[in-house]
Amino acid sequence: MHALRYAVGTDPGLRREANEDSVYFSDRLFAVADGMGGHAYGEVASSIAIAVLADLDPEADDPLGELNGAAREIAIRLTDLAEENFDMRGMGTTLTALWWDGERFAVGHIGDSRCYLVRDGELTQVTRDHTMVQALVDDGRMSAEQAGEHPGRSMLMRALQAGSAHDPDLFHQDAAEGDRYLICSDGLSDVVAPAEIAELLTASADGDETVRMLIEAANARGGPDNITCVVVDVVPAGNASWLPKWLRR
């Protein structure tokens, strides 16, 4: 049987007055929502997403179904608000969520926030960005390196947005003892390369220290956007001091 340790941090960055990221965490459910829309409406949108997640039943038998229903409810609430206030019509939010059932995660994802996994010291990206440049990469029309430098890399093709259909990716992620997961907004992944994210995720067993280092790395590169990080470690139940081999010093 496995248990989880987790750490959470969020920062406005160096160029934004407001933080339009929202974050949710509990013993089973972890999520990052990155709002968009300007005039603080991005903060409204991401806050609505997190409020809907907070109302979910953590003991539900069908986490993927619950996450799909949550995405639908978020889209409905955003549309209702936009119909009442014309200025809110462009607002929306990304959402990346992990729901733990004791042995594996249910993943719900839409937008360009990301979930990464470190297993045996190797970093992989669990989620796929719903962006125009990622679609070009998938079609073989652009390299991943070019996508990372493209000025339009944050142009979303799918998000939870007023007036649009919800369409999240929903899948299960098998978990193993020693796994370390990172959910982050693009304020981290747009400016810190995967190789450095991997280095920071494997530098310390302390989740709080890891979150702090990730945020500092994004701000060291100008901090152009809000930065939110959730680090989740899969550990043996009842052994709070346990460390995976790749983190032991």
C-alpha positions, -999 to +999 in steps of 0.1 A: +000+000+000+013+034-009+008+069+006+015+104-006+037+133+005+031+166-011+042+203-012+026+233-028+037+268-038+025+297-060+041+330-069+029+359-090+063+361-108+081+393-115+060+409-142+024+403-132+005+424-106-021+396-099-018+359-096-044+343-119-032+307-110-053+287-085-043+255-068-061+227-049-047+200-028-060+174-004-050+139+006-063+125-027-068+153-052-043+178-065-049+204-092-035+235-109-057+260-129-041+288-149-067+315-156-068+337-187-090+366-198-074+398-185-089+424-161-086+398-133-112+376-149-085+349-153-084+347-115-122+344-114-121+315-140-093+296-122-110+301-088-143+287-102-124+256-114-109+250-080-142+256-062-159+229-084-131+204-076-134+212-039-170+200-040-162+166-054-166+135-032-130+122-025-144+087-020-162+085-054-159+052-072-153+068-107-126+095-104-124+099-142-161+104-145-160+129-116-133+149-133-152+149-166-183+161-148-163+188-130-149+200-164-185+202-177-197+221-146-168+246-148-176+253-185-213+258-176-204+282-148-180+302-169-206+305-197-233+316-173-210+344-160-201+355-195-238+358-204-243+381-175-212+402-181-200+409-216-164+417-204-160+381-192-166+365-225-129+358-232-122+343-198-112+307-192-088+284-175-065+254-179-069+225-155-046+197-147-056+174-119-044+141-103-068+120-082-053+093-061-072+060-054-045+044-032-027+027-061-028+049-092-039+084-103-068+094-124-057+123-146-079+151-159-062+177-182-071+205-205-049+234-216-011+239-212-005+234-176+015+203-172+021+171-152+056+156-151+068+123-136+102+115-123+106+077-121+140+061-114+156+095-119+141+100-154+117+128-163+087+123-186+058+146-194+025+129-185+002+154-201+001+168-236-002+205-242-034+216-260-016+243-280-012+252-316+026+246-316+021+211-300-003+202-328+024+213-353+049+191-334+025+162-335+021+166-373+058+167-378+058+203-390+078+217-361+105+202-337+100+202-300+130+226-297+113+250-321+081+248-303+098+257-270+110+290-286+080+298-306+064+332-297+029+317-300+036+286-279+009+296-253-018+298-280-044+273-267-066+251-289-085+237-259-093+251-225-122+255-201-137+287-215-170+306-216-190+295-246-169+265-256-173+228-250-153+211-223-131+183-237-104+172-212-080+144-216-090+117-191-068+086-184-052+066-156-016+069-146+000+039-129+020+048-098+051+032-084+069+036-051+094+064-054+075+083-081+076+121-079+050+140-098+050+177-106+019+197-116+028+232-128+014+262-147+032+274-178+049+301-158+074+274-149+075+252-181+076+281-205+109+294-191+126+265-174+137+237-197+128+201-190+164+191-183+166+217-155+132+208-142+144+172-139+176+183-122+156+204-096+131+176-090+159+151-082+180+175-061+163+172-028+139+148-010+122+178+007+091+187-014+089+222+001+125+229-009+119+215-043+089+238-049+109+268-037+138+259-061+114+255-090+098+289-084+132+306-079+144+291-113+114+306-131+119+340-115+156+338-123+146+337-160+125+369-156+094+355-140+072+366-169+041+348-157+025+334-125+042+302-113+024+274-094+040+240-085+026+210-068+051+182-060+036+148-050+058+118-038+045+082-038+059+066-006+053+034+014+024+038+038+035+044+074+071+053+066+073+091+064+111+092+064+114+068+034+135+080+004+137+066-031+171+054-042+175+082-067+170+108-040+192+093-014+225+111-007 
